[in-house]
Amino acid sequence: MSDDDDDELAEMRADYAAELPGMIAALAAVVARAGEGRDAAARARAAAHRIRGTAGSFGFHAVGVAAGEVESAIDGDPVELAARMRALEALARR
């Protein structure tokens, strides 16, 4: 990788980091409606899955893991889902 590639990747990573709190807020909004039915739950799972994948691609491994835990918890206990969402939100504030 050249220095230009490293610089471009660093810029993309910084842009992603700046956008991450908004993405997590949007996820929180769809997760809050996940109990409204299968379509709502599917939208919440898809949103969590997107963050899971993109976070890992940009080097935010812990965020990706936490988003995966949110994704897995969507059809389970609402208290557990809320706890997983809070953990993800805390990582985004770092």
BAGU-199476 format. One record per residue (C-alpha): residue number from 1; residue in three letters; chain; x, y, z. Coordinates in steps of 0.1 Angstrom, whole numbers, padded with zeros to 4 digits. Layout:
BEGIN
<node><num>NUM</num><residuo>ALA</residuo><cadena>A</cadena><c1>X</c1><c2>Y</c2><c3>Z</c3></node>
...
END
This chain:
BEGIN
<node><num>1</num><residuo>MET</residuo><cadena>A</cadena><c1>0000</c1><c2>0000</c2><c3>0000</c3></node>
<node><num>2</num><residuo>SER</residuo><cadena>A</cadena><c1>0013</c1><c2>0034</c2><c3>-0009</c3></node>
<node><num>3</num><residuo>ASP</residuo><cadena>A</cadena><c1>0013</c1><c2>0065</c2><c3>0014</c3></node>
<node><num>4</num><residuo>ASP</residuo><cadena>A</cadena><c1>-0016</c1><c2>0079</c2><c3>-0007</c3></node>
<node><num>5</num><residuo>ASP</residuo><cadena>A</cadena><c1>-0036</c1><c2>0047</c2><c3>-0001</c3></node>
<node><num>6</num><residuo>ASP</residuo><cadena>A</cadena><c1>-0029</c1><c2>0049</c2><c3>0036</c3></node>
<node><num>7</num><residuo>ASP</residuo><cadena>A</cadena><c1>-0040</c1><c2>0085</c2><c3>0037</c3></node>
<node><num>8</num><residuo>GLU</residuo><cadena>A</cadena><c1>-0072</c1><c2>0078</c2><c3>0018</c3></node>
<node><num>9</num><residuo>LEU</residuo><cadena>A</cadena><c1>-0080</c1><c2>0049</c2><c3>0041</c3></node>
<node><num>10</num><residuo>ALA</residuo><cadena>A</cadena><c1>-0074</c1><c2>0071</c2><c3>0072</c3></node>
<node><num>11</num><residuo>GLU</residuo><cadena>A</cadena><c1>-0097</c1><c2>0097</c2><c3>0057</c3></node>
<node><num>12</num><residuo>MET</residuo><cadena>A</cadena><c1>-0124</c1><c2>0072</c2><c3>0050</c3></node>
<node><num>13</num><residuo>ARG</residuo><cadena>A</cadena><c1>-0120</c1><c2>0058</c2><c3>0085</c3></node>
<node><num>14</num><residuo>ALA</residuo><cadena>A</cadena><c1>-0123</c1><c2>0093</c2><c3>0100</c3></node>
<node><num>15</num><residuo>ASP</residuo><cadena>A</cadena><c1>-0154</c1><c2>0100</c2><c3>0079</c3></node>
<node><num>16</num><residuo>TYR</residuo><cadena>A</cadena><c1>-0170</c1><c2>0068</c2><c3>0091</c3></node>
<node><num>17</num><residuo>ALA</residuo><cadena>A</cadena><c1>-0162</c1><c2>0076</c2><c3>0127</c3></node>
<node><num>18</num><residuo>ALA</residuo><cadena>A</cadena><c1>-0179</c1><c2>0110</c2><c3>0123</c3></node>
<node><num>19</num><residuo>GLU</residuo><cadena>A</cadena><c1>-0210</c1><c2>0094</c2><c3>0108</c3></node>
<node><num>20</num><residuo>LEU</residuo><cadena>A</cadena><c1>-0211</c1><c2>0065</c2><c3>0133</c3></node>
<node><num>21</num><residuo>PRO</residuo><cadena>A</cadena><c1>-0231</c1><c2>0083</c2><c3>0161</c3></node>
<node><num>22</num><residuo>GLY</residuo><cadena>A</cadena><c1>-0258</c1><c2>0092</c2><c3>0135</c3></node>
<node><num>23</num><residuo>MET</residuo><cadena>A</cadena><c1>-0260</c1><c2>0056</c2><c3>0122</c3></node>
<node><num>24</num><residuo>ILE</residuo><cadena>A</cadena><c1>-0263</c1><c2>0043</c2><c3>0157</c3></node>
<node><num>25</num><residuo>ALA</residuo><cadena>A</cadena><c1>-0291</c1><c2>0068</c2><c3>0165</c3></node>
<node><num>26</num><residuo>ALA</residuo><cadena>A</cadena><c1>-0309</c1><c2>0057</c2><c3>0134</c3></node>
<node><num>27</num><residuo>LEU</residuo><cadena>A</cadena><c1>-0305</c1><c2>0021</c2><c3>0144</c3></node>
<node><num>28</num><residuo>ALA</residuo><cadena>A</cadena><c1>-0319</c1><c2>0029</c2><c3>0179</c3></node>
<node><num>29</num><residuo>ALA</residuo><cadena>A</cadena><c1>-0350</c1><c2>0044</c2><c3>0162</c3></node>
<node><num>30</num><residuo>VAL</residuo><cadena>A</cadena><c1>-0357</c1><c2>0013</c2><c3>0142</c3></node>
<node><num>31</num><residuo>VAL</residuo><cadena>A</cadena><c1>-0348</c1><c2>-0010</c2><c3>0171</c3></node>
<node><num>32</num><residuo>ALA</residuo><cadena>A</cadena><c1>-0374</c1><c2>0009</c2><c3>0192</c3></node>
<node><num>33</num><residuo>ARG</residuo><cadena>A</cadena><c1>-0400</c1><c2>-0002</c2><c3>0167</c3></node>
<node><num>34</num><residuo>ALA</residuo><cadena>A</cadena><c1>-0388</c1><c2>-0037</c2><c3>0162</c3></node>
<node><num>35</num><residuo>GLY</residuo><cadena>A</cadena><c1>-0416</c1><c2>-0051</c2><c3>0184</c3></node>
<node><num>36</num><residuo>GLU</residuo><cadena>A</cadena><c1>-0442</c1><c2>-0038</c2><c3>0160</c3></node>
<node><num>37</num><residuo>GLY</residuo><cadena>A</cadena><c1>-0441</c1><c2>-0068</c2><c3>0138</c3></node>
<node><num>38</num><residuo>ARG</residuo><cadena>A</cadena><c1>-0421</c1><c2>-0090</c2><c3>0115</c3></node>
<node><num>39</num><residuo>ASP</residuo><cadena>A</cadena><c1>-0413</c1><c2>-0062</c2><c3>0090</c3></node>
<node><num>40</num><residuo>ALA</residuo><cadena>A</cadena><c1>-0402</c1><c2>-0038</c2><c3>0117</c3></node>
<node><num>41</num><residuo>ALA</residuo><cadena>A</cadena><c1>-0380</c1><c2>-0065</c2><c3>0132</c3></node>
<node><num>42</num><residuo>ALA</residuo><cadena>A</cadena><c1>-0365</c1><c2>-0073</c2><c3>0098</c3></node>
<node><num>43</num><residuo>ARG</residuo><cadena>A</cadena><c1>-0357</c1><c2>-0036</c2><c3>0092</c3></node>
<node><num>44</num><residuo>ALA</residuo><cadena>A</cadena><c1>-0340</c1><c2>-0035</c2><c3>0126</c3></node>
<node><num>45</num><residuo>ARG</residuo><cadena>A</cadena><c1>-0320</c1><c2>-0066</c2><c3>0119</c3></node>
<node><num>46</num><residuo>ALA</residuo><cadena>A</cadena><c1>-0309</c1><c2>-0052</c2><c3>0085</c3></node>
<node><num>47</num><residuo>ALA</residuo><cadena>A</cadena><c1>-0298</c1><c2>-0019</c2><c3>0100</c3></node>
<node><num>48</num><residuo>ALA</residuo><cadena>A</cadena><c1>-0278</c1><c2>-0037</c2><c3>0127</c3></node>
<node><num>49</num><residuo>HIS</residuo><cadena>A</cadena><c1>-0263</c1><c2>-0060</c2><c3>0102</c3></node>
<node><num>50</num><residuo>ARG</residuo><cadena>A</cadena><c1>-0251</c1><c2>-0031</c2><c3>0080</c3></node>
<node><num>51</num><residuo>ILE</residuo><cadena>A</cadena><c1>-0233</c1><c2>-0015</c2><c3>0109</c3></node>
<node><num>52</num><residuo>ARG</residuo><cadena>A</cadena><c1>-0219</c1><c2>-0048</c2><c3>0119</c3></node>
<node><num>53</num><residuo>GLY</residuo><cadena>A</cadena><c1>-0203</c1><c2>-0052</c2><c3>0085</c3></node>
<node><num>54</num><residuo>THR</residuo><cadena>A</cadena><c1>-0192</c1><c2>-0017</c2><c3>0078</c3></node>
<node><num>55</num><residuo>ALA</residuo><cadena>A</cadena><c1>-0177</c1><c2>-0011</c2><c3>0113</c3></node>
<node><num>56</num><residuo>GLY</residuo><cadena>A</cadena><c1>-0155</c1><c2>-0042</c2><c3>0108</c3></node>
<node><num>57</num><residuo>SER</residuo><cadena>A</cadena><c1>-0145</c1><c2>-0030</c2><c3>0074</c3></node>
<node><num>58</num><residuo>PHE</residuo><cadena>A</cadena><c1>-0133</c1><c2>0003</c2><c3>0088</c3></node>
<node><num>59</num><residuo>GLY</residuo><cadena>A</cadena><c1>-0114</c1><c2>-0012</c2><c3>0117</c3></node>
<node><num>60</num><residuo>PHE</residuo><cadena>A</cadena><c1>-0141</c1><c2>-0006</c2><c3>0144</c3></node>
<node><num>61</num><residuo>HIS</residuo><cadena>A</cadena><c1>-0141</c1><c2>-0043</c2><c3>0155</c3></node>
<node><num>62</num><residuo>ALA</residuo><cadena>A</cadena><c1>-0158</c1><c2>-0037</c2><c3>0189</c3></node>
<node><num>63</num><residuo>VAL</residuo><cadena>A</cadena><c1>-0186</c1><c2>-0017</c2><c3>0173</c3></node>
<node><num>64</num><residuo>GLY</residuo><cadena>A</cadena><c1>-0191</c1><c2>-0045</c2><c3>0147</c3></node>
<node><num>65</num><residuo>VAL</residuo><cadena>A</cadena><c1>-0193</c1><c2>-0071</c2><c3>0175</c3></node>
<node><num>66</num><residuo>ALA</residuo><cadena>A</cadena><c1>-0217</c1><c2>-0050</c2><c3>0195</c3></node>
<node><num>67</num><residuo>ALA</residuo><cadena>A</cadena><c1>-0239</c1><c2>-0044</c2><c3>0164</c3></node>
<node><num>68</num><residuo>GLY</residuo><cadena>A</cadena><c1>-0240</c1><c2>-0081</c2><c3>0159</c3></node>
<node><num>69</num><residuo>GLU</residuo><cadena>A</cadena><c1>-0251</c1><c2>-0086</c2><c3>0194</c3></node>
<node><num>70</num><residuo>VAL</residuo><cadena>A</cadena><c1>-0279</c1><c2>-0061</c2><c3>0188</c3></node>
<node><num>71</num><residuo>GLU</residuo><cadena>A</cadena><c1>-0288</c1><c2>-0080</c2><c3>0156</c3></node>
<node><num>72</num><residuo>SER</residuo><cadena>A</cadena><c1>-0290</c1><c2>-0113</c2><c3>0175</c3></node>
<node><num>73</num><residuo>ALA</residuo><cadena>A</cadena><c1>-0311</c1><c2>-0098</c2><c3>0203</c3></node>
<node><num>74</num><residuo>ILE</residuo><cadena>A</cadena><c1>-0338</c1><c2>-0083</c2><c3>0182</c3></node>
<node><num>75</num><residuo>ASP</residuo><cadena>A</cadena><c1>-0362</c1><c2>-0113</c2><c3>0184</c3></node>
<node><num>76</num><residuo>GLY</residuo><cadena>A</cadena><c1>-0354</c1><c2>-0120</c2><c3>0220</c3></node>
<node><num>77</num><residuo>ASP</residuo><cadena>A</cadena><c1>-0359</c1><c2>-0104</c2><c3>0254</c3></node>
<node><num>78</num><residuo>PRO</residuo><cadena>A</cadena><c1>-0366</c1><c2>-0067</c2><c3>0251</c3></node>
<node><num>79</num><residuo>VAL</residuo><cadena>A</cadena><c1>-0345</c1><c2>-0060</c2><c3>0283</c3></node>
<node><num>80</num><residuo>GLU</residuo><cadena>A</cadena><c1>-0315</c1><c2>-0078</c2><c3>0267</c3></node>
<node><num>81</num><residuo>LEU</residuo><cadena>A</cadena><c1>-0320</c1><c2>-0059</c2><c3>0235</c3></node>
<node><num>82</num><residuo>ALA</residuo><cadena>A</cadena><c1>-0321</c1><c2>-0026</c2><c3>0253</c3></node>
<node><num>83</num><residuo>ALA</residuo><cadena>A</cadena><c1>-0289</c1><c2>-0035</c2><c3>0272</c3></node>
<node><num>84</num><residuo>ARG</residuo><cadena>A</cadena><c1>-0271</c1><c2>-0045</c2><c3>0239</c3></node>
<node><num>85</num><residuo>MET</residuo><cadena>A</cadena><c1>-0283</c1><c2>-0012</c2><c3>0223</c3></node>
<node><num>86</num><residuo>ARG</residuo><cadena>A</cadena><c1>-0269</c1><c2>0008</c2><c3>0253</c3></node>
<node><num>87</num><residuo>ALA</residuo><cadena>A</cadena><c1>-0236</c1><c2>-0009</c2><c3>0250</c3></node>
<node><num>88</num><residuo>LEU</residuo><cadena>A</cadena><c1>-0234</c1><c2>-0001</c2><c3>0213</c3></node>
<node><num>89</num><residuo>GLU</residuo><cadena>A</cadena><c1>-0243</c1><c2>0035</c2><c3>0219</c3></node>
<node><num>90</num><residuo>ALA</residuo><cadena>A</cadena><c1>-0216</c1><c2>0038</c2><c3>0246</c3></node>
<node><num>91</num><residuo>LEU</residuo><cadena>A</cadena><c1>-0190</c1><c2>0025</c2><c3>0221</c3></node>
<node><num>92</num><residuo>ALA</residuo><cadena>A</cadena><c1>-0201</c1><c2>0052</c2><c3>0195</c3></node>
<node><num>93</num><residuo>ARG</residuo><cadena>A</cadena><c1>-0195</c1><c2>0079</c2><c3>0221</c3></node>
<node><num>94</num><residuo>ARG</residuo><cadena>A</cadena><c1>-0159</c1><c2>0069</c2><c3>0225</c3></node>
END
